[in-house]
Structures are given as structure tokens and as C-alpha cells.
């Protein structure tokens, strides 16, 4: 027998948002309580008040907070030494894990950013026009990490501003770059780190996919990431069938076949069926992710099902290699100036 892991989560164990501290949890609780006019000085009274608040009121208050604080100021497990004894990344580095085959991936239009943009739009419809500025300011602030490191924030602003052109559409381009920065930091690059760590430290199979930006241009409801919808067969649901193209429905069948193979054998290329003709024989090969510079293979989740290498390699090198070198150094302001 063997073990396996299939990950459709946002980010990975190496994401900065995997866990939060007790102080951060208390800060979030107090902010939510303040919105609901709960007493916040006494934790017991605050908890009692939140428990009695109607669900619509809780949701409305949380929506408002997310709109002005950004999508990454969300709830997460707390390292309390009991239920969660340590951050998952720390456990991995100390070799406290069970070996298992791993299939994981990411999407350019991940639900985290998509949800946040919907919240921002909702707030604007409610007449809070300043929420757009606050939203992007919150994204920029989140790049500095828990300590709000000014040097890291400055470096990230410079690096991603290279995609910003000083034209009438420049703000839209820059806001898109800011969304990319937070998505890379919290989701895509942690997925790549997880794949690299698992491939290098276990003898397990590791397979990575990525759903590119052009695949998100669909009429389907993206309240769920498209990769999740494809994997669970939503394009074949009678109520949603017409929202997807024929190519997307075929891609969904192929994605489910890959997953069925992986769940059965630990390898998406290995047919489940023992019959002479299997749908798996029609699937393009999916290369393993290997722990060396030219081994960062991944499957592109698009109709052609092509293979590629290095999901956002330059951006992930920035976060995984360059930014850690800045830790502990004082801000010196020696980064090139951004275009206005």
C-alpha cells in the first residue's frame, strides 16, 4: 500500500498565510467585534457576542474588513502548541512528515484574489468609493510580511513595477502587477517550493500543474477556481453545462482521468482500467517534477495539455531567493526608482 496527497488548496505549507500568531488572531477578532459593536476588552465577552451575532451580520462585517484590509488578512489556524504544534514548514524542515506521492498545482486566477476583487466591487456598489484605493494599498502592505518589512515592500514594489507603463492605462497595469505580486508570494511560489522540497527530500512521485491566465476567460462562475471545477466535473453538471465550451468539458474529462489514475496508482499517467482500451491512453504524458534546475516540469491545464517548465520562474526566484537575503538588513533605499 502507499499514501498520496492531492492538493487543490490556495498556496502550500510554505505559504506565509498558512498559520497566524495568537496576537494576530486576537487582532482579527477585535476588528470583527468592533464592526459588530461587541465589547473587545474582555475576550470572554467578545467571544460570547460573536457567537450570538446573526450569520448575515458576521458575513457583512467580515466582507467590509476584507475590502479594506486585503484578501490576505484572513482567518487561519493558530499555532497553539496543542491542535497545531508548529508551522507546517517547520515540521517539514525537521523531517516530521509522512512520505506520500504528491499532485498539486496553482491557477493564475486563484479564488483568493478573485474573491477579494468581488468584495471590492461590492463595497464600491455600496457607495464606499475609496475601497478601491484601500484595497490596493492593503495588497501593497501585505507584501512586507508579518513584520511589515519596509525593505521587502520596497523591493517588491520596484520588481513588479517593471511591468507598469506610464500610460493612461498604467494604473490598471500596475494594479494587475500588484495582484500578481500577492498571488506569487502567497500561492504560486509556495506551491513551487512545496514541489521542490518534496521532490528533493522524499522518493515520492511529484506532479505539478498550472492553469494559465487565458483559461480564466470563461463564462463559468469563478467563485470556485476553474481547476477545481474541472477536477470535480462541474462542466458536466446539467445546471452549468452551457456555461462551458466543448473544449472545457473535454478538458474536465481529461483532468478527472489524470486524477483518477493518480488516486489509484500515485501516477496520473498510469491507467486505472485494465481493459484493452482506456481513456488514459489518449492523455498526453505528464512529466514528474524533479529536484534539479531543469526538472521543474508542469502540466498546463488547457485544452492542448502541453508540458512546460518553470511556473513564473523569475518571480519565484525573487521571492524564494532574493527576498530572504534582505531579511535582517536595514532599508537603504537603493532600489531603482519606479516609473511614476
Secondary structure per residue as TSV (DSSP state, phi and psi in degrees):
chain	resnum	aa	ss	phi	psi
A	1	X	-	360.0	163.5
A	2	X	-	-148.5	167.5
A	3	X	-	-113.3	154.7
A	4	X	E	-148.4	159.8
A	5	X	E	-130.9	132.6
A	6	X	E	-118.4	120.3
A	7	X	E	-115.0	117.5
A	8	X	-	-113.4	18.8
A	9	X	S	-77.6	164.5
A	10	X	S	-80.1	111.7
A	11	X	S	85.9	-152.9
A	12	X	-	-155.7	-171.7
A	13	X	T	-62.5	-17.3
A	14	X	T	-95.1	5.8
A	15	X	S	-71.4	140.7
A	16	X	T	-61.6	-18.3
A	17	X	T	-99.9	14.0
A	18	X	S	-62.9	-45.4
A	19	X	E	-134.5	163.0
A	20	X	E	-128.7	161.7
A	21	X	-	-81.3	165.8
A	22	X	H	-59.4	-41.9
A	23	X	H	-64.6	-38.1
A	24	X	H	-67.9	-39.8
A	25	X	H	-62.3	-41.2
A	26	X	H	-65.8	-37.2
A	27	X	H	-64.3	-43.7
A	28	X	H	-63.6	-43.0
A	29	X	H	-63.0	-41.4
A	30	X	H	-65.7	-40.1
A	31	X	H	-63.1	-42.8
A	32	X	H	-66.0	-42.7
A	33	X	H	-62.8	-38.7
A	34	X	H	-62.2	-39.7
A	35	X	H	-64.5	-27.5
A	36	X	T	-101.2	11.9
A	37	X	T	59.1	36.2
A	38	X	-	-90.8	152.1
A	39	X	-	-68.8	129.5
A	40	X	-	-110.6	-6.1
A	41	X	S	-75.9	-29.5
A	42	X	S	-110.2	113.6
A	43	X	H	-55.6	-37.4
A	44	X	H	-66.3	-43.1
A	45	X	H	-67.5	-38.4
A	46	X	H	-61.5	-46.3
A	47	X	H	-62.7	-42.9
A	48	X	H	-62.7	-40.1
A	49	X	H	-66.4	-44.1
A	50	X	H	-64.3	-35.6
A	51	X	H	-68.8	-26.9
A	52	X	H	-93.3	-8.0
A	53	X	S	-69.7	138.3
A	54	X	-	-62.3	146.5
A	55	X	H	-56.3	-43.4
A	56	X	H	-60.4	-35.9
A	57	X	H	-68.5	-41.4
A	58	X	H	-61.1	-44.5
A	59	X	H	-64.9	-42.2
A	60	X	H	-64.2	-41.4
A	61	X	H	-66.2	-42.6
A	62	X	H	-66.4	-37.7
A	63	X	H	-59.9	-44.8
A	64	X	H	-63.4	-42.2
A	65	X	H	-64.8	-42.0
A	66	X	H	-65.4	-33.7
A	67	X	H	-65.2	-34.0
A	68	X	H	-101.4	-16.6
A	69	X	H	-105.6	-12.3
A	70	X	-	98.4	159.8
A	71	X	T	-70.9	-14.9
A	72	X	T	-93.2	-5.1
A	73	X	S	-90.1	62.0
A	74	X	-	-115.1	174.5
A	75	X	-	-75.5	150.7
A	76	X	-	-158.5	163.0
A	77	X	E	-59.1	149.6
A	78	X	E	-107.3	134.6
A	79	X	-	-75.0	99.3
A	80	X	-	-107.6	-0.2
A	81	X	S	79.9	-2.8
A	82	X	S	-119.0	-73.5
A	83	X	S	-72.8	-43.8
A	84	X	S	-120.4	105.7
A	85	X	-	-80.7	-26.6
A	86	X	S	-162.5	161.5
A	87	X	-	-59.9	139.0
A	88	X	H	-53.7	-39.3
A	89	X	H	-61.6	-36.8
A	90	X	H	-65.9	-40.5
A	91	X	H	-63.5	-40.4
A	92	X	H	-63.1	-45.5
A	93	X	H	-64.5	-26.5
A	94	X	T	-91.7	11.8
A	95	X	T	63.3	28.6
A	96	X	-	-97.4	79.3
A	97	X	S	-156.7	162.7
A	98	X	-	-101.8	131.3
A	99	X	-	-66.9	134.4
A	100	X	-	-157.7	150.3
A	101	X	E	-66.3	146.1
A	102	X	E	-132.7	130.9
A	103	X	E	-126.8	122.4
A	104	X	E	-149.4	165.4
A	105	X	E	-167.9	-173.2
A	106	X	E	-147.5	168.2
A	107	X	E	-135.4	137.5
A	108	X	T	-60.1	-39.4
A	109	X	T	-99.0	64.8
A	110	X	-	-66.3	151.5
A	111	X	H	-61.6	-25.6
A	112	X	H	-61.7	-52.0
A	113	X	H	-71.7	-39.4
A	114	X	H	-59.9	-43.5
A	115	X	H	-62.7	-42.0
A	116	X	H	-64.7	-39.1
A	117	X	H	-67.3	-34.9
A	118	X	H	-65.9	-39.4
A	119	X	H	-63.1	-43.3
A	120	X	H	-59.9	-44.7
A	121	X	H	-63.6	-39.3
A	122	X	H	-61.3	-44.2
A	123	X	H	-62.9	-39.2
A	124	X	H	-64.1	-37.8
A	125	X	H	-66.8	-24.7
A	126	X	T	-82.2	3.9
A	127	X	T	92.0	4.3
A	128	X	-	-93.5	78.3
A	129	X	T	-67.1	-22.2
A	130	X	T	-79.6	-0.4
A	131	X	H	-67.7	-28.1
A	132	X	H	-64.3	-48.2
A	133	X	H	-62.5	-43.7
A	134	X	H	-63.1	-37.6
A	135	X	H	-61.5	-50.1
A	136	X	H	-71.9	-28.8
A	137	X	H	-65.7	-38.3
A	138	X	H	-65.5	-39.3
A	139	X	H	-61.2	-45.0
A	140	X	H	-61.6	-42.0
A	141	X	H	-63.9	-35.9
A	142	X	H	-66.5	-21.1
A	143	X	T	-68.6	-19.7
A	144	X	T	-80.5	-4.0
A	145	X	T	80.0	-175.6
A	146	X	T	-60.4	-33.3
A	147	X	T	-87.7	2.7
A	148	X	T	52.7	49.0
A	149	X	-	-64.2	113.7
A	150	X	H	-65.4	-35.1
A	151	X	H	-67.2	-43.0
A	152	X	H	-64.6	-42.6
A	153	X	H	-61.7	-41.2
A	154	X	H	-65.8	-42.5
A	155	X	H	-64.2	-43.1
A	156	X	H	-65.4	-41.1
A	157	X	H	-61.2	-43.2
A	158	X	H	-64.1	-49.2
A	159	X	H	-60.6	-47.5
A	160	X	H	-79.6	-18.4
A	161	X	H	-73.7	-10.8
A	162	X	T	-63.1	-19.4
A	163	X	T	-90.0	0.9
A	164	X	-	-100.0	120.0
A	165	X	-	-101.4	135.8
A	166	X	S	-76.7	70.2
A	167	X	S	-125.0	172.5
A	168	X	T	-55.2	-28.8
A	169	X	T	-93.2	9.3
A	170	X	H	-58.9	-38.3
A	171	X	H	-62.6	-42.0
A	172	X	H	-63.5	-39.7
A	173	X	H	-64.9	-43.2
A	174	X	H	-66.3	-41.5
A	175	X	H	-63.4	-35.9
A	176	X	H	-65.3	-41.0
A	177	X	H	-63.1	-36.1
A	178	X	H	-67.4	-39.6
A	179	X	H	-62.7	-42.1
A	180	X	H	-61.3	-39.3
A	181	X	H	-62.0	-47.1
A	182	X	H	-68.8	-36.4
A	183	X	H	-65.9	-42.0
A	184	X	I	-62.3	-46.3
A	185	X	I	-65.1	-43.4
A	186	X	I	-97.6	-19.0
A	187	X	I	-127.1	-67.2
A	188	X	I	-66.0	-48.9
A	189	X	H	-69.3	-37.6
A	190	X	H	-60.9	-33.4
A	191	X	H	-63.0	-43.3
A	192	X	H	-65.9	-38.1
A	193	X	H	-64.6	-39.9
A	194	X	H	-63.6	-45.0
A	195	X	H	-62.2	-43.7
A	196	X	H	-65.5	-43.3
A	197	X	H	-63.0	-46.7
A	198	X	H	-66.5	-40.0
A	199	X	H	-67.6	-35.0
A	200	X	H	-80.6	-27.1
A	201	X	H	-110.9	-3.9
A	202	X	S	-131.3	168.1
A	203	X	S	-100.2	23.6
A	204	X	S	-85.0	160.3
A	205	X	-	-72.0	137.0
A	206	X	E	-129.6	126.8
A	207	X	E	-129.3	134.1
A	208	X	E	-123.7	141.7
A	209	X	E	-128.1	163.0
A	210	X	E	-146.4	133.2
A	211	X	E	-98.1	112.2
A	212	X	-	-74.2	169.7
A	213	X	G	-61.1	-40.4
A	214	X	G	-67.2	-19.2
A	215	X	G	-76.5	-14.8
A	216	X	G	-82.2	-8.0
A	217	X	-	-82.6	78.1
A	218	X	S	-136.8	159.3
A	219	X	S	-83.5	-2.6
A	220	X	S	-69.0	156.8
A	221	X	-	-73.0	116.5
A	222	X	T	-97.0	26.0
A	223	X	T	-64.7	-24.6
A	224	X	S	-108.7	138.4
A	225	X	-	-55.3	144.2
A	226	X	H	-61.8	-34.4
A	227	X	H	-63.1	-36.3
A	228	X	H	-67.8	-40.8
A	229	X	H	-63.1	-40.9
A	230	X	H	-65.2	-43.0
A	231	X	H	-66.8	-32.2
A	232	X	T	-99.9	9.8
A	233	X	T	75.0	22.1
A	234	X	G	-60.9	-30.4
A	235	X	G	-61.3	-14.3
A	236	X	G	-102.4	1.8
A	237	X	S	-70.4	132.0
A	238	X	T	-59.2	-31.1
A	239	X	T	-77.8	-17.8
A	240	X	T	-121.1	1.9
A	241	X	G	-52.9	-44.5
A	242	X	G	-75.8	-10.6
A	243	X	G	-77.7	-13.9
A	244	X	S	-114.0	148.0
A	245	X	-	-77.7	167.3
A	246	X	H	-60.7	-38.7
A	247	X	H	-64.6	-37.8
A	248	X	H	-69.5	-35.8
A	249	X	H	-67.5	-39.0
A	250	X	H	-64.5	-42.8
A	251	X	H	-61.2	-36.7
A	252	X	H	-62.7	-44.4
A	253	X	H	-61.0	-42.0
A	254	X	H	-66.6	-40.5
A	255	X	H	-62.8	-43.1
A	256	X	H	-64.6	-34.9
A	257	X	H	-66.0	-44.1
A	258	X	H	-56.0	-48.0
A	259	X	H	-66.1	-40.1
A	260	X	H	-61.8	-42.1
A	261	X	H	-60.6	-45.1
A	262	X	H	-65.2	-43.9
A	263	X	H	-62.6	-36.0
A	264	X	H	-77.3	-37.9
A	265	X	H	-127.7	-8.7
A	266	X	S	82.3	9.4
A	267	X	-	-145.7	119.1
A	268	X	T	-67.0	-14.2
A	269	X	T	-88.7	-11.2
A	270	X	S	-92.4	117.8
A	271	X	-	-59.9	141.9
A	272	X	S	-76.4	-44.2
A	273	X	-	-77.0	144.3
A	274	X	-	-96.5	4.0
A	275	X	S	-71.1	164.4
A	276	X	S	-64.4	-37.3
A	277	X	S	-113.7	120.7
A	278	X	-	-127.6	142.2
A	279	X	G	-55.4	-26.5
A	280	X	G	-65.0	-25.4
A	281	X	G	-68.1	-17.1
A	282	X	G	-94.3	-3.4
A	283	X	S	-84.0	132.0
A	284	X	-	-61.2	143.2
A	285	X	-	-58.1	142.8
A	286	X	-	-111.4	109.0
A	287	X	-	-72.8	148.9
A	288	X	-	-70.9	152.2
A	289	X	-	-83.6	126.3
A	290	X	-	-118.8	149.0
A	291	X	S	-83.9	58.4
A	292	X	S	-149.0	163.1
A	293	X	T	-53.4	-31.9
A	294	X	T	-101.3	15.1
A	295	X	-	-107.0	8.4
A	296	X	-	-81.7	61.5
A	297	X	E	-77.2	149.3
A	298	X	E	-152.0	157.4
A	299	X	E	-94.0	127.9
A	300	X	E	-82.2	120.6
A	301	X	-	-84.1	78.6
A	302	X	S	-144.3	166.9
A	303	X	T	-52.7	-35.3
A	304	X	T	-72.1	-20.5
A	305	X	-	50.6	44.6
A	306	X	-	-77.0	165.8
A	307	X	E	-106.5	148.9
A	308	X	E	-146.9	-177.2
A	309	X	E	-137.0	145.1
A	310	X	-	71.4	71.0
A	311	X	T	-61.1	117.4
A	312	X	T	43.2	54.4
A	313	X	H	-60.8	-45.7
A	314	X	H	-64.1	-43.7
A	315	X	H	-65.2	-40.4
A	316	X	H	-71.7	-30.3
A	317	X	H	-65.2	-36.9
A	318	X	I	-60.0	-49.3
A	319	X	I	-76.0	-38.7
A	320	X	I	-87.1	-26.3
A	321	X	I	-112.7	-48.8
A	322	X	I	-77.5	-48.7
A	323	X	H	-59.9	-43.1
A	324	X	H	-58.2	-28.1
A	325	X	H	-70.1	-16.4
A	326	X	H	-85.7	-17.2
A	327	X	T	-60.4	129.6
A	328	X	T	89.8	-8.3
A	329	X	-	-95.1	148.4
A	330	X	-	-79.5	146.8
A	331	X	-	-63.0	129.3
A	332	X	-	-116.7	-9.2
A	333	X	-	67.8	26.1
A	334	X	-	-100.8	22.0
A	335	X	S	-87.0	149.4
A	336	X	-	-57.4	147.3
A	337	X	-	-69.6	145.8
A	338	X	-	-83.1	155.9
A	339	X	-	-66.5	142.0
A	340	X	-	-70.6	360.0
